[in-house]
């Protein structure tokens, strides 16, 4: 059994770091071109290899997704009550790296925490890996077990390069071994109360429904603000014109705020709003001013519709999950691992996973199709029926 050694989160074995947003987005690509008579260097060959690697990572990020693909179940270590065992499996982090455990890996949880307790606090992409001012290990505490991609140099060989023309004994690693590492992240102590949990709290902000809810929340804020401004002006002076001025100004400001927050697909909107302002100021009667205010409300409704339609477009997801993939939540109490919850992980929805969850349905459908397409014969059924009737006639 392979035993993964705990590595600090700041180790240089990480392929990427959280302060490198350019590594996580949609990159421009350039591949080397080879031709006869070209002098090749290690940089040219590395560029060719890097092109394929980054294209595969791009495919993983935007066509496959982030999370556990299969396996990687975390279970108790039968040999040590302070360790866990992670089964073999495959995961993809939000940078698109393939993380593969080809053998079961044991991770010393308590040893990791004790080692981190004596070191400086290091952030893990916005999280605290371990805080030495936190509760001691012997008190009840929950940690998320995170699996991260890592690389290490391997198989050094002698480089056939002479230094100063007389020495060729320099060694260089000839392989880059893709490996992994484990980290622990403290979970939130202020867990939400399930009795007060709303349906909207279960919808991710970056999902389609989350974007639609955000559009309507912005619209509600606009409506409330305009109503409050109109009521405030009415209290200052019971004048319809004064109230209309306040309402028009407030709606105008909020329409512009809405317009600037959302993608600017109506290029003539600022000019149209300026024309409405001029017309509103030039209006002589409250009825005319009210018509301009109604037109401004119509623009606001149009922006709401544009916002909902824009939510249908799929954006490139941002990498906000740190460098690794969450595998499980580990509860520690009394210096021992009390329990492990694997369901906190993000499971990728793939064809094999759907087949696993819906196997009874697939099996029933397969049996039904096999009967209809292979065993069921209408002609044979009619022949049997006619033969049966003929036999009765001659009895």
Secondary structure by P-SEA (a helix, b strand, c coil): cccccccccccccccccccccccccbbbbbbbbbcccccccaaaaaaaaaaaaaaaaaaaaccccccccccbbbbbccccccbbbbcccccccccbbbbbcccbbbbbaaaaaaaaaacccccccccccccccccccccbbbbbbbbbbbcccccccccccccccccccbbbbcbbbbbbbbbbbbcccccccccccccccccccccaaaaaaaaaaaaaaaaaaaaaaaaaaaaacccaaaaaaaaaaaaaaaaaaaaaaccccccaaaaaaaaaaaaaaacccaaaaaaaaaaaaaaaaaaaaaaaaaaacccccccccccccccbbbbbccccccccccccbbbbbcaaaaaaaaaaaaaaaaaaaaaacccccaaaaaaaaaaaaaaaaac
